[in-house]
Amino acid sequence: MRLADIEGLMLNIGIIVFSCFIFFIIYDLAKRSNAGKFGTFVLFFALGLGLVAFIIKTIAVEMIEGNV
């Protein structure tokens, strides 16, 4: 396995861990602010939308470059 392959794999793992941490932060924010069910949904939707857009952008760029 080449170094570039290892770096690519670790980047993907790092992005997944970062995404999980972001969702944990949103959950903790909702819990500490006593947001309720609807407030928690709004927090996950609004703040999670940025993360989802980042992931979609990454996939679109990979598809345009022909790496997928």
N, CA, C and O atoms as a Maestro MAE file, in Angstrom:
{
 s_m_m2io_version
 :::
 2.0.0
}

f_m_ct {
 s_m_title
 :::
 protein
 m_atom[272] {
  # First column is atom index #
  i_m_mmod_type
  r_m_x_coord
  r_m_y_coord
  r_m_z_coord
  i_m_residue_number
  s_m_chain_name
  s_m_pdb_residue_name
  s_m_pdb_atom_name
  i_m_atomic_number
  :::
  1 25 0.847 -1.172 0.000 1 A "MET " " N  " 7
  2 3 0.000 0.000 0.000 1 A "MET " " CA " 6
  3 2 0.897 1.242 0.000 1 A "MET " " C  " 6
  4 15 1.794 1.388 0.830 1 A "MET " " O  " 8
  5 25 0.628 2.113 -0.940 2 A "ARG " " N  " 7
  6 3 1.423 3.331 -1.036 2 A "ARG " " CA " 6
  7 2 0.988 4.349 0.015 2 A "ARG " " C  " 6
  8 15 -0.094 4.252 0.593 2 A "ARG " " O  " 8
  9 25 1.856 5.318 0.241 3 A "LEU " " N  " 7
  10 3 1.584 6.361 1.220 3 A "LEU " " CA " 6
  11 2 0.336 7.162 0.831 3 A "LEU " " C  " 6
  12 15 -0.448 7.543 1.701 3 A "LEU " " O  " 8
  13 25 0.150 7.415 -0.452 4 A "ALA " " N  " 7
  14 3 -1.020 8.176 -0.904 4 A "ALA " " CA " 6
  15 2 -2.315 7.419 -0.598 4 A "ALA " " C  " 6
  16 15 -3.325 8.030 -0.249 4 A "ALA " " O  " 8
  17 25 -2.284 6.086 -0.728 5 A "ASP " " N  " 7
  18 3 -3.466 5.285 -0.406 5 A "ASP " " CA " 6
  19 2 -3.789 5.353 1.084 5 A "ASP " " C  " 6
  20 15 -4.952 5.462 1.472 5 A "ASP " " O  " 8
  21 25 -2.756 5.290 1.909 6 A "ILE " " N  " 7
  22 3 -2.947 5.368 3.355 6 A "ILE " " CA " 6
  23 2 -3.484 6.743 3.740 6 A "ILE " " C  " 6
  24 15 -4.379 6.850 4.578 6 A "ILE " " O  " 8
  25 25 -2.937 7.797 3.127 7 A "GLU " " N  " 7
  26 3 -3.410 9.155 3.421 7 A "GLU " " CA " 6
  27 2 -4.864 9.326 3.015 7 A "GLU " " C  " 6
  28 15 -5.634 9.953 3.743 7 A "GLU " " O  " 8
  29 25 -5.253 8.786 1.878 8 A "GLY " " N  " 7
  30 3 -6.649 8.865 1.431 8 A "GLY " " CA " 6
  31 2 -7.587 8.133 2.373 8 A "GLY " " C  " 6
  32 15 -8.672 8.623 2.687 8 A "GLY " " O  " 8
  33 25 -7.167 6.966 2.819 9 A "LEU " " N  " 7
  34 3 -7.974 6.185 3.752 9 A "LEU " " CA " 6
  35 2 -8.120 6.907 5.088 9 A "LEU " " C  " 6
  36 15 -9.217 6.977 5.642 9 A "LEU " " O  " 8
  37 25 -7.028 7.437 5.599 10 A "MET " " N  " 7
  38 3 -7.078 8.140 6.883 10 A "MET " " CA " 6
  39 2 -7.884 9.432 6.778 10 A "MET " " C  " 6
  40 15 -8.525 9.831 7.750 10 A "MET " " O  " 8
  41 25 -7.867 10.094 5.618 11 A "LEU " " N  " 7
  42 3 -8.685 11.289 5.426 11 A "LEU " " CA " 6
  43 2 -10.162 10.931 5.501 11 A "LEU " " C  " 6
  44 15 -10.939 11.645 6.135 11 A "LEU " " O  " 8
  45 25 -10.557 9.838 4.863 12 A "ASN " " N  " 7
  46 3 -11.959 9.409 4.907 12 A "ASN " " CA " 6
  47 2 -12.371 9.042 6.328 12 A "ASN " " C  " 6
  48 15 -13.465 9.399 6.766 12 A "ASN " " O  " 8
  49 25 -11.515 8.341 7.043 13 A "ILE " " N  " 7
  50 3 -11.818 7.982 8.431 13 A "ILE " " CA " 6
  51 2 -11.908 9.244 9.288 13 A "ILE " " C  " 6
  52 15 -12.790 9.352 10.140 13 A "ILE " " O  " 8
  53 25 -11.010 10.189 9.067 14 A "GLY " " N  " 7
  54 3 -11.032 11.439 9.821 14 A "GLY " " CA " 6
  55 2 -12.300 12.244 9.580 14 A "GLY " " C  " 6
  56 15 -12.843 12.838 10.511 14 A "GLY " " O  " 8
  57 25 -12.775 12.270 8.346 15 A "ILE " " N  " 7
  58 3 -14.009 12.992 8.033 15 A "ILE " " CA " 6
  59 2 -15.201 12.329 8.709 15 A "ILE " " C  " 6
  60 15 -16.095 13.019 9.198 15 A "ILE " " O  " 8
  61 25 -15.225 11.008 8.745 16 A "ILE " " N  " 7
  62 3 -16.315 10.295 9.412 16 A "ILE " " CA " 6
  63 2 -16.304 10.579 10.908 16 A "ILE " " C  " 6
  64 15 -17.354 10.837 11.496 16 A "ILE " " O  " 8
  65 25 -15.128 10.533 11.529 17 A "VAL " " N  " 7
  66 3 -15.022 10.826 12.960 17 A "VAL " " CA " 6
  67 2 -15.432 12.273 13.235 17 A "VAL " " C  " 6
  68 15 -16.135 12.543 14.209 17 A "VAL " " O  " 8
  69 25 -15.002 13.194 12.392 18 A "PHE " " N  " 7
  70 3 -15.359 14.602 12.543 18 A "PHE " " CA " 6
  71 2 -16.870 14.788 12.422 18 A "PHE " " C  " 6
  72 15 -17.460 15.553 13.184 18 A "PHE " " O  " 8
  73 25 -17.499 14.098 11.474 19 A "SER " " N  " 7
  74 3 -18.944 14.195 11.297 19 A "SER " " CA " 6
  75 2 -19.684 13.691 12.530 19 A "SER " " C  " 6
  76 15 -20.650 14.309 12.976 19 A "SER " " O  " 8
  77 25 -19.234 12.580 13.074 20 A "CYS " " N  " 7
  78 3 -19.852 12.050 14.298 20 A "CYS " " CA " 6
  79 2 -19.690 13.025 15.456 20 A "CYS " " C  " 6
  80 15 -20.612 13.199 16.253 20 A "CYS " " O  " 8
  81 25 -18.539 13.657 15.555 21 A "PHE " " N  " 7
  82 3 -18.301 14.618 16.625 21 A "PHE " " CA " 6
  83 2 -19.200 15.840 16.467 21 A "PHE " " C  " 6
  84 15 -19.708 16.363 17.458 21 A "PHE " " O  " 8
  85 25 -19.400 16.301 15.236 22 A "ILE " " N  " 7
  86 3 -20.289 17.433 14.984 22 A "ILE " " CA " 6
  87 2 -21.712 17.091 15.417 22 A "ILE " " C  " 6
  88 15 -22.376 17.909 16.054 22 A "ILE " " O  " 8
  89 25 -22.188 15.891 15.081 23 A "PHE " " N  " 7
  90 3 -23.530 15.499 15.490 23 A "PHE " " CA " 6
  91 2 -23.630 15.360 17.004 23 A "PHE " " C  " 6
  92 15 -24.676 15.663 17.578 23 A "PHE " " O  " 8
  93 25 -22.570 14.910 17.660 24 A "PHE " " N  " 7
  94 3 -22.571 14.868 19.119 24 A "PHE " " CA " 6
  95 2 -22.666 16.274 19.703 24 A "PHE " " C  " 6
  96 15 -23.384 16.492 20.679 24 A "PHE " " O  " 8
  97 25 -21.951 17.223 19.117 25 A "ILE " " N  " 7
  98 3 -22.006 18.607 19.597 25 A "ILE " " CA " 6
  99 2 -23.417 19.171 19.440 25 A "ILE " " C  " 6
  100 15 -23.909 19.857 20.336 25 A "ILE " " O  " 8
  101 25 -24.070 18.892 18.318 26 A "ILE " " N  " 7
  102 3 -25.434 19.376 18.110 26 A "ILE " " CA " 6
  103 2 -26.373 18.737 19.130 26 A "ILE " " C  " 6
  104 15 -27.230 19.422 19.688 26 A "ILE " " O  " 8
  105 25 -26.226 17.448 19.380 27 A "TYR " " N  " 7
  106 3 -27.051 16.762 20.379 27 A "TYR " " CA " 6
  107 2 -26.832 17.364 21.763 27 A "TYR " " C  " 6
  108 15 -27.791 17.613 22.493 27 A "TYR " " O  " 8
  109 25 -25.581 17.598 22.122 28 A "ASP " " N  " 7
  110 3 -25.275 18.164 23.434 28 A "ASP " " CA " 6
  111 2 -25.838 19.579 23.556 28 A "ASP " " C  " 6
  112 15 -26.333 19.958 24.617 28 A "ASP " " O  " 8
  113 25 -25.766 20.348 22.494 29 A "LEU " " N  " 7
  114 3 -26.334 21.691 22.493 29 A "LEU " " CA " 6
  115 2 -27.842 21.647 22.717 29 A "LEU " " C  " 6
  116 15 -28.380 22.444 23.485 29 A "LEU " " O  " 8
  117 25 -28.515 20.731 22.055 30 A "ALA " " N  " 7
  118 3 -29.963 20.597 22.225 30 A "ALA " " CA " 6
  119 2 -30.305 20.144 23.648 30 A "ALA " " C  " 6
  120 15 -31.277 20.618 24.236 30 A "ALA " " O  " 8
  121 25 -29.520 19.246 24.185 31 A "LYS " " N  " 7
  122 3 -29.770 18.729 25.535 31 A "LYS " " CA " 6
  123 2 -29.566 19.820 26.587 31 A "LYS " " C  " 6
  124 15 -30.382 19.964 27.497 31 A "LYS " " O  " 8
  125 25 -28.487 20.581 26.467 32 A "ARG " " N  " 7
  126 3 -28.189 21.611 27.466 32 A "ARG " " CA " 6
  127 2 -29.152 22.789 27.391 32 A "ARG " " C  " 6
  128 15 -29.372 23.465 28.396 32 A "ARG " " O  " 8
  129 25 -29.724 23.046 26.233 33 A "SER " " N  " 7
  130 3 -30.625 24.185 26.100 33 A "SER " " CA " 6
  131 2 -32.084 23.787 26.324 33 A "SER " " C  " 6
  132 15 -32.978 24.623 26.193 33 A "SER " " O  " 8
  133 25 -32.333 22.517 26.661 34 A "ASN " " N  " 7
  134 3 -33.698 22.015 26.868 34 A "ASN " " CA " 6
  135 2 -34.587 22.351 25.673 34 A "ASN " " C  " 6
  136 15 -35.669 22.918 25.829 34 A "ASN " " O  " 8
  137 25 -34.122 21.999 24.496 35 A "ALA " " N  " 7
  138 3 -34.791 22.400 23.264 35 A "ALA " " CA " 6
  139 2 -36.096 21.646 23.014 35 A "ALA " " C  " 6
  140 15 -36.947 22.146 22.278 35 A "ALA " " O  " 8
  141 25 -36.281 20.492 23.585 36 A "GLY " " N  " 7
  142 3 -37.471 19.697 23.284 36 A "GLY " " CA " 6
  143 2 -37.299 18.958 21.969 36 A "GLY " " C  " 6
  144 15 -36.257 19.044 21.320 36 A "GLY " " O  " 8
  145 25 -38.343 18.227 21.589 37 A "LYS " " N  " 7
  146 3 -38.245 17.410 20.375 37 A "LYS " " CA " 6
  147 2 -38.177 18.263 19.115 37 A "LYS " " C  " 6
  148 15 -37.350 18.022 18.237 37 A "LYS " " O  " 8
  149 25 -39.051 19.262 19.033 38 A "PHE " " N  " 7
  150 3 -39.062 20.097 17.835 38 A "PHE " " CA " 6
  151 2 -37.793 20.944 17.738 38 A "PHE " " C  " 6
  152 15 -37.225 21.095 16.656 38 A "PHE " " O  " 8
  153 25 -37.354 21.490 18.865 39 A "GLY " " N  " 7
  154 3 -36.134 22.293 18.869 39 A "GLY " " CA " 6
  155 2 -34.913 21.468 18.500 39 A "GLY " " C  " 6
  156 15 -34.026 21.943 17.790 39 A "GLY " " O  " 8
  157 25 -34.867 20.229 18.985 40 A "THR " " N  " 7
  158 3 -33.762 19.335 18.636 40 A "THR " " CA " 6
  159 2 -33.775 19.036 17.144 40 A "THR " " C  " 6
  160 15 -32.727 19.003 16.499 40 A "THR " " O  " 8
  161 25 -34.977 18.816 16.598 41 A "PHE " " N  " 7
  162 3 -35.096 18.572 15.158 41 A "PHE " " CA " 6
  163 2 -34.595 19.770 14.362 41 A "PHE " " C  " 6
  164 15 -33.855 19.617 13.390 41 A "PHE " " O  " 8
  165 25 -35.003 20.961 14.783 42 A "VAL " " N  " 7
  166 3 -34.584 22.178 14.079 42 A "VAL " " CA " 6
  167 2 -33.065 22.341 14.157 42 A "VAL " " C  " 6
  168 15 -32.431 22.695 13.164 42 A "VAL " " O  " 8
  169 25 -32.478 22.086 15.331 43 A "LEU " " N  " 7
  170 3 -31.019 22.194 15.466 43 A "LEU " " CA " 6
  171 2 -30.310 21.207 14.546 43 A "LEU " " C  " 6
  172 15 -29.373 21.575 13.837 43 A "LEU " " O  " 8
  173 25 -30.757 19.952 14.559 44 A "PHE " " N  " 7
  174 3 -30.112 18.951 13.702 44 A "PHE " " CA " 6
  175 2 -30.296 19.302 12.227 44 A "PHE " " C  " 6
  176 15 -29.381 19.126 11.423 44 A "PHE " " O  " 8
  177 25 -31.485 19.800 11.876 45 A "PHE " " N  " 7
  178 3 -31.731 20.131 10.480 45 A "PHE " " CA " 6
  179 2 -30.873 21.321 10.048 45 A "PHE " " C  " 6
  180 15 -30.196 21.259 9.021 45 A "PHE " " O  " 8
  181 25 -30.898 22.385 10.816 46 A "ALA " " N  " 7
  182 3 -30.202 23.603 10.416 46 A "ALA " " CA " 6
  183 2 -28.689 23.443 10.473 46 A "ALA " " C  " 6
  184 15 -27.993 23.799 9.523 46 A "ALA " " O  " 8
  185 25 -28.177 22.912 11.575 47 A "LEU " " N  " 7
  186 3 -26.725 22.790 11.716 47 A "LEU " " CA " 6
  187 2 -26.177 21.586 10.955 47 A "LEU " " C  " 6
  188 15 -25.054 21.620 10.454 47 A "LEU " " O  " 8
  189 25 -26.969 20.530 10.872 48 A "GLY " " N  " 7
  190 3 -26.539 19.347 10.133 48 A "GLY " " CA " 6
  191 2 -26.566 19.565 8.631 48 A "GLY " " C  " 6
  192 15 -25.874 18.869 7.888 48 A "GLY " " O  " 8
  193 25 -27.360 20.527 8.178 49 A "LEU " " N  " 7
  194 3 -27.449 20.800 6.748 49 A "LEU " " CA " 6
  195 2 -26.109 21.256 6.180 49 A "LEU " " C  " 6
  196 15 -25.766 20.919 5.047 49 A "LEU " " O  " 8
  197 25 -25.364 22.011 6.955 50 A "GLY " " N  " 7
  198 3 -24.040 22.442 6.502 50 A "GLY " " CA " 6
  199 2 -23.102 21.267 6.310 50 A "GLY " " C  " 6
  200 15 -22.347 21.224 5.338 50 A "GLY " " O  " 8
  201 25 -23.143 20.316 7.228 51 A "LEU " " N  " 7
  202 3 -22.303 19.129 7.121 51 A "LEU " " CA " 6
  203 2 -22.725 18.270 5.929 51 A "LEU " " C  " 6
  204 15 -21.879 17.760 5.195 51 A "LEU " " O  " 8
  205 25 -24.017 18.114 5.745 52 A "VAL " " N  " 7
  206 3 -24.515 17.332 4.613 52 A "VAL " " CA " 6
  207 2 -24.123 17.993 3.290 52 A "VAL " " C  " 6
  208 15 -23.762 17.302 2.338 52 A "VAL " " O  " 8
  209 25 -24.191 19.314 3.225 53 A "ALA " " N  " 7
  210 3 -23.795 20.024 2.009 53 A "ALA " " CA " 6
  211 2 -22.309 19.809 1.718 53 A "ALA " " C  " 6
  212 15 -21.920 19.648 0.561 53 A "ALA " " O  " 8
  213 25 -21.483 19.805 2.757 54 A "PHE " " N  " 7
  214 3 -20.054 19.550 2.581 54 A "PHE " " CA " 6
  215 2 -19.818 18.151 2.004 54 A "PHE " " C  " 6
  216 15 -18.995 17.980 1.105 54 A "PHE " " O  " 8
  217 25 -20.533 17.164 2.515 55 A "ILE " " N  " 7
  218 3 -20.369 15.789 2.036 55 A "ILE " " CA " 6
  219 2 -20.846 15.664 0.589 55 A "ILE " " C  " 6
  220 15 -20.194 15.015 -0.228 55 A "ILE " " O  " 8
  221 25 -21.986 16.286 0.275 56 A "ILE " " N  " 7
  222 3 -22.506 16.241 -1.099 56 A "ILE " " CA " 6
  223 2 -21.537 16.928 -2.060 56 A "ILE " " C  " 6
  224 15 -21.316 16.449 -3.172 56 A "ILE " " O  " 8
  225 25 -20.960 18.054 -1.629 57 A "LYS " " N  " 7
  226 3 -19.988 18.763 -2.479 57 A "LYS " " CA " 6
  227 2 -18.774 17.880 -2.759 57 A "LYS " " C  " 6
  228 15 -18.280 17.829 -3.886 57 A "LYS " " O  " 8
  229 25 -18.304 17.193 -1.736 58 A "THR " " N  " 7
  230 3 -17.141 16.312 -1.899 58 A "THR " " CA " 6
  231 2 -17.440 15.196 -2.893 58 A "THR " " C  " 6
  232 15 -16.607 14.881 -3.744 58 A "THR " " O  " 8
  233 25 -18.613 14.603 -2.790 59 A "ILE " " N  " 7
  234 3 -19.000 13.528 -3.704 59 A "ILE " " CA " 6
  235 2 -19.133 14.071 -5.125 59 A "ILE " " C  " 6
  236 15 -18.687 13.431 -6.077 59 A "ILE " " O  " 8
  237 25 -19.744 15.249 -5.273 60 A "ALA " " N  " 7
  238 3 -19.918 15.833 -6.607 60 A "ALA " " CA " 6
  239 2 -18.577 16.142 -7.255 60 A "ALA " " C  " 6
  240 15 -18.401 15.894 -8.448 60 A "ALA " " O  " 8
  241 25 -17.634 16.673 -6.501 61 A "VAL " " N  " 7
  242 3 -16.309 16.986 -7.051 61 A "VAL " " CA " 6
  243 2 -15.603 15.699 -7.482 61 A "VAL " " C  " 6
  244 15 -14.974 15.662 -8.539 61 A "VAL " " O  " 8
  245 25 -15.703 14.662 -6.679 62 A "GLU " " N  " 7
  246 3 -15.084 13.381 -7.047 62 A "GLU " " CA " 6
  247 2 -15.705 12.814 -8.318 62 A "GLU " " C  " 6
  248 15 -15.001 12.255 -9.159 62 A "GLU " " O  " 8
  249 25 -17.020 12.955 -8.461 63 A "MET " " N  " 7
  250 3 -17.683 12.445 -9.657 63 A "MET " " CA " 6
  251 2 -17.291 13.248 -10.889 63 A "MET " " C  " 6
  252 15 -17.091 12.676 -11.961 63 A "MET " " O  " 8
  253 25 -17.180 14.562 -10.751 64 A "ILE " " N  " 7
  254 3 -16.798 15.409 -11.880 64 A "ILE " " CA " 6
  255 2 -15.356 15.107 -12.323 64 A "ILE " " C  " 6
  256 15 -15.052 15.081 -13.516 64 A "ILE " " O  " 8
  257 25 -14.480 14.880 -11.334 65 A "GLU " " N  " 7
  258 3 -13.094 14.565 -11.683 65 A "GLU " " CA " 6
  259 2 -12.922 13.158 -12.206 65 A "GLU " " C  " 6
  260 15 -11.865 12.827 -12.742 65 A "GLU " " O  " 8
  261 25 -13.943 12.317 -12.065 66 A "GLY " " N  " 7
  262 3 -13.895 10.975 -12.576 66 A "GLY " " CA " 6
  263 2 -13.217 9.976 -11.667 66 A "GLY " " C  " 6
  264 15 -12.763 8.933 -12.137 66 A "GLY " " O  " 8
  265 25 -13.134 10.262 -10.389 67 A "ASN " " N  " 7
  266 3 -12.501 9.339 -9.451 67 A "ASN " " CA " 6
  267 2 -13.462 8.340 -8.854 67 A "ASN " " C  " 6
  268 15 -13.038 7.425 -8.148 67 A "ASN " " O  " 8
  269 25 -14.754 8.491 -9.123 68 A "VAL " " N  " 7
  270 3 -15.740 7.567 -8.552 68 A "VAL " " CA " 6
  271 2 -16.264 6.675 -9.635 68 A "VAL " " C  " 6
  272 15 -17.108 5.818 -9.374 68 A "VAL " " O  " 8
  :::
 }
 m_bond[271] {
  # First column is bond index #
  i_m_from
  i_m_to
  i_m_order
  :::
  1 1 2 1
  2 2 3 1
  3 3 4 2
  4 3 5 1
  5 5 6 1
  6 6 7 1
  7 7 8 2
  8 7 9 1
  9 9 10 1
  10 10 11 1
  11 11 12 2
  12 11 13 1
  13 13 14 1
  14 14 15 1
  15 15 16 2
  16 15 17 1
  17 17 18 1
  18 18 19 1
  19 19 20 2
  20 19 21 1
  21 21 22 1
  22 22 23 1
  23 23 24 2
  24 23 25 1
  25 25 26 1
  26 26 27 1
  27 27 28 2
  28 27 29 1
  29 29 30 1
  30 30 31 1
  31 31 32 2
  32 31 33 1
  33 33 34 1
  34 34 35 1
  35 35 36 2
  36 35 37 1
  37 37 38 1
  38 38 39 1
  39 39 40 2
  40 39 41 1
  41 41 42 1
  42 42 43 1
  43 43 44 2
  44 43 45 1
  45 45 46 1
  46 46 47 1
  47 47 48 2
  48 47 49 1
  49 49 50 1
  50 50 51 1
  51 51 52 2
  52 51 53 1
  53 53 54 1
  54 54 55 1
  55 55 56 2
  56 55 57 1
  57 57 58 1
  58 58 59 1
  59 59 60 2
  60 59 61 1
  61 61 62 1
  62 62 63 1
  63 63 64 2
  64 63 65 1
  65 65 66 1
  66 66 67 1
  67 67 68 2
  68 67 69 1
  69 69 70 1
  70 70 71 1
  71 71 72 2
  72 71 73 1
  73 73 74 1
  74 74 75 1
  75 75 76 2
  76 75 77 1
  77 77 78 1
  78 78 79 1
  79 79 80 2
  80 79 81 1
  81 81 82 1
  82 82 83 1
  83 83 84 2
  84 83 85 1
  85 85 86 1
  86 86 87 1
  87 87 88 2
  88 87 89 1
  89 89 90 1
  90 90 91 1
  91 91 92 2
  92 91 93 1
  93 93 94 1
  94 94 95 1
  95 95 96 2
  96 95 97 1
  97 97 98 1
  98 98 99 1
  99 99 100 2
  100 99 101 1
  101 101 102 1
  102 102 103 1
  103 103 104 2
  104 103 105 1
  105 105 106 1
  106 106 107 1
  107 107 108 2
  108 107 109 1
  109 109 110 1
  110 110 111 1
  111 111 112 2
  112 111 113 1
  113 113 114 1
  114 114 115 1
  115 115 116 2
  116 115 117 1
  117 117 118 1
  118 118 119 1
  119 119 120 2
  120 119 121 1
  121 121 122 1
  122 122 123 1
  123 123 124 2
  124 123 125 1
  125 125 126 1
  126 126 127 1
  127 127 128 2
  128 127 129 1
  129 129 130 1
  130 130 131 1
  131 131 132 2
  132 131 133 1
  133 133 134 1
  134 134 135 1
  135 135 136 2
  136 135 137 1
  137 137 138 1
  138 138 139 1
  139 139 140 2
  140 139 141 1
  141 141 142 1
  142 142 143 1
  143 143 144 2
  144 143 145 1
  145 145 146 1
  146 146 147 1
  147 147 148 2
  148 147 149 1
  149 149 150 1
  150 150 151 1
  151 151 152 2
  152 151 153 1
  153 153 154 1
  154 154 155 1
  155 155 156 2
  156 155 157 1
  157 157 158 1
  158 158 159 1
  159 159 160 2
  160 159 161 1
  161 161 162 1
  162 162 163 1
  163 163 164 2
  164 163 165 1
  165 165 166 1
  166 166 167 1
  167 167 168 2
  168 167 169 1
  169 169 170 1
  170 170 171 1
  171 171 172 2
  172 171 173 1
  173 173 174 1
  174 174 175 1
  175 175 176 2
  176 175 177 1
  177 177 178 1
  178 178 179 1
  179 179 180 2
  180 179 181 1
  181 181 182 1
  182 182 183 1
  183 183 184 2
  184 183 185 1
  185 185 186 1
  186 186 187 1
  187 187 188 2
  188 187 189 1
  189 189 190 1
  190 190 191 1
  191 191 192 2
  192 191 193 1
  193 193 194 1
  194 194 195 1
  195 195 196 2
  196 195 197 1
  197 197 198 1
  198 198 199 1
  199 199 200 2
  200 199 201 1
  201 201 202 1
  202 202 203 1
  203 203 204 2
  204 203 205 1
  205 205 206 1
  206 206 207 1
  207 207 208 2
  208 207 209 1
  209 209 210 1
  210 210 211 1
  211 211 212 2
  212 211 213 1
  213 213 214 1
  214 214 215 1
  215 215 216 2
  216 215 217 1
  217 217 218 1
  218 218 219 1
  219 219 220 2
  220 219 221 1
  221 221 222 1
  222 222 223 1
  223 223 224 2
  224 223 225 1
  225 225 226 1
  226 226 227 1
  227 227 228 2
  228 227 229 1
  229 229 230 1
  230 230 231 1
  231 231 232 2
  232 231 233 1
  233 233 234 1
  234 234 235 1
  235 235 236 2
  236 235 237 1
  237 237 238 1
  238 238 239 1
  239 239 240 2
  240 239 241 1
  241 241 242 1
  242 242 243 1
  243 243 244 2
  244 243 245 1
  245 245 246 1
  246 246 247 1
  247 247 248 2
  248 247 249 1
  249 249 250 1
  250 250 251 1
  251 251 252 2
  252 251 253 1
  253 253 254 1
  254 254 255 1
  255 255 256 2
  256 255 257 1
  257 257 258 1
  258 258 259 1
  259 259 260 2
  260 259 261 1
  261 261 262 1
  262 262 263 1
  263 263 264 2
  264 263 265 1
  265 265 266 1
  266 266 267 1
  267 267 268 2
  268 267 269 1
  269 269 270 1
  270 270 271 1
  271 271 272 2
  :::
 }
}
